[in-house]
Amino acid sequence: MPEIIAGLKLSEGIGFGSIFISERADIEASNREIDAGQIEEEISAYKESIQAAHIQLRKLRENVDEHLDEDSAAIFDAHIMMLDDPGFNEQIINSINNLNNAEKAIQLAGEVYITKFESLDSEYMKARALDVKDICMRLIANVQGVQLTDLTRVDEPVVVVADELTPSASAQLDSKYIKGIITATGGMTSHSAIIARSLNIPAISGIPDILSKVTHGDDIIIDGFTGDIVLSPTEVEMAAYSEKLKAQEEREEKLKDFIGKETKTLDGINISLYANIKGPEDLNDVSSNDAEGIGLYRTEFLYMNRMNLPSEEEQFEAYKAVLSDMDDKPVIIRTLDIGGDKELSYLNLPKESNPFLGERSIRFLLKNEEIFKTQLRALVRASEHGNLKVMFPMVTTIDEFNRAKALLIEEKEKYEAEIGKELNEIAAGIMVETPSAAMISDQLAKHVDFFSIGSNDLIQYTMAADRLNEQVSDLYQTYHPSVLGLIKKVIDSGRNNNKWVGICGEMACDHKSIALLTGFGIDELSVSPKKILGIREYISEIKKTDMEQLSESVLSCDSAEDVLYLIEEHLNLT
């Protein structure tokens, strides 16, 4: 009898295959005792395990870089850096000197790091605890001479089921045979999720008891669009999902007709359709989906998943790669946006009781000018290679913007003096994420070159509801009249001052929101590259004049429910 289980969708797609249960190799540190005469022998065994791990990880990195992308391959750069981390190595050597064997010393040092990562509020940083577990398991296995589980031996269509997939195991995934991934734990920022999306392998997580529900070798269907898993599917269900997969493939092929076309409404109004990226590794998706520019380059990913700050040169090369590849298309690069749910453990910042209302984003940068100036200088240097626009995150006052822009101008003038020539002006704008910025947007518009509305944060700050907190998720209301009123005010402020206004976040991707935004007069939408063609198709099917009537109506509604009803009625979705 088939059983349907719902989980958290991490990577879209539909997959069929037999269940392959991937259990972590049974590797545990031994409790054998050593005496003073064995210390050098244990230290030598540890150092040999480090050398072996370097070779193994470099091979994994080369394999991932060849078959996936730089973002996935960079996972192992962080692992290699940890192998060389003086603090990590010192803890292990000290532990061996305290008469712990090499395996036990590795385990104890790992537990310190794992506890530190798991205590952080950020889901991204919590996920890094798995990196430490992976590294320590590899080192212990090397000391013991044990071979880790090898997924490259899979030679038939399977859906991998595991408690969790380590980064090393994830790197062995091959879309030729791996048709889906199901894990008990792990979120959108887990390495298995990142790699699954790179390979277009459907992935689902958040099913704690999944291993007790499945049997190795049984048939299974995974639907990454809905988050559903079908155990022991019938022939009827297999046929139905095969048709669904075929329809999805046909739709993706049809969307290619929109490559090379303008993003324009039925009544001829252009809306710029830009892409959100994490770095140069996303450029293939940007190109293949015909983005008209980069609306949000999230530079924080250059700073995360590593042990230290990126250098000016490293940043310059990353920014230059994107600007050069985009020719003269606009590239909006957001300066470092940390805090809230994004932490950098190596900075050892003080713990805040409410990090979302603390020293995050532009506040952090203005208090840490050397970090800020390094990034600004890299941006200024890169500006020679394309159409750069710099965006400052979470600005709440005019003074914050003016101080940030002054530093940008200062770094630009210094660099111009060094090279003996003037550079083109660099447009500077802000991400509108707080009610305060929205409320004074008419004044801000006299200073900034553009606005980009960060819809996710604007909603949470307006509704005073943490978007990551399930306890108040019912209050995180995208269509609340207060949120819509602020968005309309920002767009009007931009238009009245001849400054263009864009939006990123979930609202930029949702058809109901896009209908409203079109009516409000939004200039630009910034979305995931893979959503561009579908949104271009949708915009081509609506009239701005119709959406203006809808947008005017919703502003007089009393609740989000009323707004949704009006939208669905207007778009004939009821």
N, C-alpha and C positions, 0 to 999 in steps of 0.2 A: 504494500500500500504506500503510495507516495506521500511524502511529508514536506510541507513548505516552511522554511525558517527564514525569518527576516533579520537582517543585520545592517551594519553601517556601510554604505557604498563609498568606496575609495577610488575606484577606477571603472569607467564605463565600459560596457561591452557585454556580449553574451558568449558563454563558453560551455562546451560539452566535453565529457571525458570520464574516465574512471578515477576513483578517489585514490590519491597517493598521499598517505599519511607520512609527513616529514617530522620525525621525532628527533630532537636534539641528541647528538651523541652523548652517551652516558660518561661524561668526563667530570670527575670530582678530584679535588686536591686530596692527596693522602695525608694522614696524620702521623706519618712515621717521624720518629724523633731523630735529631742529629746532635752530634757533640761538636766541641770547638774544632776538632781535627777535620771535620767535614765541611766547614764553612766555605773554604776556597773552592771545593768541589761543587758545592751547591751554587755558588756565585757563578762559576764557570758554566754550569748547566743552564742557569738563567740567561746568561749572555748569549749562549748558543741558541737558545729558544728565540731570543730577540732577532738574531741574525737570520734564522730560518723564517721568522714571521715577516721580516722585511722582504725577503725573496717571494714568499707566498702572496703578500699583499700587492707587491708590484705586478705580479703576474695577473692577479685579479683585476687590478686597475687597468692594465693593458687590454684585458679581455672585455671589460665593460666599456672602455673608451672606444674600442673598435666596433662593438655591436650596439651600443646604446648612445649616450651623449656625455658631454663633459660634466654636466651636473651630477649624473649618476656616478661617473668615475671619481668625482671629487670626494665622494663619501670616503674613499680609501686614503685620500690625502690626510684627512683628519686622523685616521687610524695610524698611519705611518708617523704623523707628528706626535701622537701620544706615545708611541714606542720610544721616541727620542726625548720625551718630556723629562727634564731633570728632576722635577718633583716626584713624578711617578716612579722613576728608576731609583731615586734616593730612598723612597719609602720601602721599596722591595729589598734593596741591599741592606738597609737598616734592620728590616725584619729578619733577614737571613742571619745577620750578625747577632740577633737576639735568639738564635738557635731554632728558628722556624725553617723547615725545608723549603726549597725553591717554589714548589707548587703552592704550599700554604701561604708563603709570602706574597705570591701573585694574587691569590684569592683575597687576602686581607687588605692589600692596597686597593684592589678593585672595589671592595665593599665600601671603602671610604669615598671613592669617587661616585659610585652608584648611589649611595645615600645622599650625597650632595645634589646630584642631578634630580633625583626623585623628590627632593624636598622643595624644588622650585615650582612656582606657580605656572610657568609657561609649559604648555603641552609639548611644544617643540623641544624645549630643553629636557623635559622628562623623557622624551623619546631617545635622547642621547645616552641615557643610562644603558640602553641596549647596545650601543657602540662599545661601551666599556666592558659589558658582559662578553661581547663577541671577542674583543681583544684578549681578555683574560683567559677565556676558554681556549683560544688559539695558542696562547703561550703555555698554558698548562698541558695541552695536548702535545705540544712540541717537546716539553720536558719529559713527558711519558712515552713519546714515540707513537702516539695514537693518531690515526687518520680521521679527519672530520668527515661528516656526511657529504656525499658528492651527488648533487642533483643533475650533473651533466650526463649521468648514466641513463637518465630517463629517455626512452626511445619510442614512446607511444603517447597519444593524446591523454593528458591527465589534468585533473584539478588538484593542486597541492593544498592540503589541509594541515595546519600546524597550530600549536599554541601561539607561537610567534616565529617569524622568520628573521634570522640574523642578517645583517648587511652582507656578510660573506655568502650566505645561502642565496640571498636575493640576487647577487651578482652572477649566479650560475643559471638563472632562469633563461630559458630559450623559448620564444613564442611559437616556434615550430611544434613543440610538444606540450609546453605548459599553457593550458587553455583557461586557467583561472587560478586564483589564490584566495583561500579562506583562512583567516586567523582568528584566534580567540581574543587577542589584544592588538592594539596598534591603531593609530589614527592617520589623518591625511598627511602628516609630516614624517611618518615612519618610512624607513628606507625601502621596505617592500612596496609601500604605496607609491613612492616616487618612481621606482624602477618599473612597477607595473604600468603606470601611466606612460612612461617613456616607451614601453614595448606594446602599448595598447592591449594589455592583458587585463580582463575584468578582475576586480579585487573587492572583497567584502570582509569586514572585520566586526568586532564587537559582539561575538557570540561566545561567552565564557566556557560553555560546556560542549563546544562543537566536537571535540575529540571523543566524547562519550556517545555522540549521536551518529557517528559515521563508521563505516567498515571499509578497510583497505580493499580496493578492487571493485567496489560497487559503482554503478552509474550515478552521475550527478549532473545537474544543470546549474549554472551560476548566471544570474542576471544583474550585471553591474549598473544597469539603468534604474532598477527599482530597489536593489539591495536584497532580493529574494534568492533563496537557494532551494532547489527541488531535489530531494533525496529519492532514489529509486523511481525515477520518472517512468510513466507509461509511454507506450508508443504514440498515443494521442498527444501527450505533453511534449514529447520530443519533436513531433511534427509541427506543433504550434510554435514552439520556440525557434525551430528552423525557419519558419516563415517570418517570424519577428526579426531574426538575424538577417534574412534576405532583404526584408523591407528596409532595415537600417542601412544596409550596404547600398541599396538602390538610391535611398535618399541622399547619402553622402556623395554618391556619384553625381546626382542631379544638382547638388549645391555647387559643384565645380563650374556650372554655367555662369555663376556670379563672379568668378575670378576675372579681374580686369574691368569690372563695371563700377560705376560710381554708386555710393550709398545715397539714395535719393528716394523721397516719398513719391506717392502717386501723383501729387500735384507739384512735383518738381523742386522740392526743398532739399538741399544737401545737408547731411549730417556726417561729420567726420567719424570714421570708425577705426579706432586705434587698438593696439594690443598691450596687455600687461605682461611684463617679463621679469625674470629673476636675474638674467644675465645673458651673455653671448650664446649660451647653450640652447636658448629658446628661439634663436633666429631662424632655424629651419622651419619651425611651425609658423613663425611670423610671415615668412616668405610664401610658404605653400598655401596659406590661408588669405593671402593678399591684404594684409593690414596696411592702412594708409599712413601709419606712423606708430610711434611708441607712446602710449598715453601714461604709462607708469612703469618705470624701471625701479624695482624695489632693491635698492643697494644694500639693505641690511643683510641680504644673503651672502654678500662678500665678506661680512664680518662674522657670520654664524658658522657653526660646524667646524670650528678651528680653535687653536689654543692662544692666538694672539691677534693683534690688530693688523689688517692688511696694510702694506706699505703704499706710499704714494704711487710708486711705479706699477705695482700690481693693480691698483685701482685705475690708473691711467690706461693701462692696456685693456682692461675690461670695458671701460667706457668708450675708448677709441674703436674697439672691435665692433661695438653696436652702432656707433655713429657712422663709421665707414661703410658698414654693410647696408645701412638704411639710405645711403646716398644723401640726398638733400631733404628727405622726409623728416618731419618733426620728431625729435626724440626728447621726451620729458623724463629727466632723471631726478628722482626724489632723494634728497639727502638722507643720511642715516636716520632711520625711524625705529628706535629701540625703546623698551619700556612696555608696560602693560603685559601682554602675553609673549613678548619677545625679549629675551634676556641674553646678555653676554657674560658667561660665568667668569671669564678670565679678567674682567674689569673689577671684580670683587666690589660691586656697588652695594651700598647699605640696603638692608631689607626694608621695604616700604609696606605699610599696612594696607594701602590701596594704590597699587602701582599704576592703575589706569588714570588716577587723578594726581599722580606724582611727577617726578622729574623725568619725563619721557620726551622723546622726539626733539623738537626744537629747543625745549627747555634744557635738556641734557647737553645739546651741542653748544648752546650759548654759555653754559657753565664749564664746558670742556673745549675751549677754543683751539687748542693744538690739534685735537682729533678732528674738529670741524675744518680748520684751515688746511689740514692735509688733504681732506676730501675735496674741498673747494679748489685747491691748487691742481689736483688731478683732473677735476672737471674743466677748469680753465684751459689746461693744456690740451685736453681732448676736444675742446670746442673747435679747434682748427680743422677737425676731420668730419664735420657734419653740422646739422641744424640742431644745436643743443638749446634746450630750455631747462632751467633749474627750478625745482619745486621744493618749498620748505614745508615740512609736515606739522600738523597740529598747532598752527599759529592761532593765538586767541586775542592778540592785541596788535595794534599798528606798530608799536615800539619793537615788538619781537621781529616783525618783518623788516623794519628799517635797519635794525642791528645786524640781522642775517645778511641783508643785501649789501650793507656797508662792508662786511667782511669779504663777500664775493667780489665786490669792486676793488677792494684793497689787494686781494690775491691776483686779480686780473691785471691791475696796474703794475704790480711787482714783476709779473711774468713778462708783460709787454716791455718793461725797462730792460729785462735780461736779454730778450730776443731782438730788441731794437725795432719793433714794428707794432702797430696797433691791430688788435683783433676786432672782429665783428662784435656788436653788442650781444650780450647774453640775456635773453628774456628771463625774468624771475617772477614766479607766481607762488601761490600757496594752495595747500590742500585744506579745504574748508571741512573741518571735522567736528567743530563744536558750535553750540548755539550762539556763543559770544561772537565768533567770527561771522556767522550768518547774519546776526542782528546788525553788525556794523559793516556789512559788505558794501554798502553804498560809499562809506568813507574809505574802506580798504581798496575799493576799485580805483581810487584816485592815485594809489601808490603801486599796486601790483600790475603785472602785464597780463595775467590770466588767473582764473580760478579753476580748480578741479575739486569737485565735491566728493569727499570720501564718505559714501553713503553708509557703510557699515558702522563706522564710529559715530557719524552724525546721529544715526538712529539711537544708538546706545546712550549717548550723552544727553540727547533730547528726552528720551524716555526714562533716563536714570536706571537702565536695565542692562547689566553686563551680558553681552551677547554670547559669552561662553558659559553662563550660569543657567543650568536647566531649571533651577527653582524659580527663575523670573522670566523664562522664555516666552510666556504668554504676554509679557509687557514689551517685548522687543517687537514693535509693530511698524513694519515698513510703511504702511499706508495710513498711519495716524495723521489726522489733519495738521497737527503741530509740525510734524516732520515735513509734510508736503508744503506747508506754508513757508518754512525756512528755505527749502529748495527753490521755490518760486521767487522768493526775495533775492536770493543770490543770483539767479539767472537774470532777473530784472535789473539788478545793480550792475551786472556786467554789460548788459545791452545798453543801459543808459550812459555808460562811460566808454562804450566802444571796446570792451574787453570780452574776449570769448570765454565761455564757461563749459567745462566738461564734467563728466561724472564717472567714477569707477566704483567697484563694489558690486554686490549682488543685484542692486537695482538696475545697473547698466546692462544686465544679462536677461532680465525677466521681461517677457513680452508685455505684460500688463503695465509694468513700470515704464517701459519704453514708450508705450502709448501716451502715458501722462507726460513724460519728459519731452516728447515731441511737441505736445500741445503747449507746454511751458516755454518752449523755444530753446531747448538745449542745443549746443553747438557740436558737442563731441561726446562719444561713448567710448570708454576704455574697458576692454574685456579680455578674457582668455583667448589666445589666438584661435583655438579650435572652435570657438563660438561665433567667429566673425561672419562666415558665409551664411549661417542660419539667420543671424540678426539682419544682415544685408537683405536677405530674401524677405524677411518680415517687414522691414521698413519700406520696401518697394510695394507692399500691399496695402499701406495705410495712407490716408490723407492728413496733412498737417491741419487743415481747416477743420476737419471732423474732430481731431484730437484737441484742438483749442476749445471747442465747445465742451468736451468731456472734462478737460482740466479746469475750466472755469467752474463747472458744476461741483467737482469734488471738494473745492476749497470751502464750500459752505456746509459740508457734512459735519456731523457731530462725532463720528467714530470711524475707526478703521473698517469695521464691518460694513458701514454705510458706503464708504468709499469703494470697497471691493464689489459690493452689489452694483453700484453705478457703473464701474468699469466693465464687469461681466455682462451687464445688460446692454451697454453701449457697443461692446465688441461681439455681441451675440454668443456669449459663452454660457449663458444660463440655460 
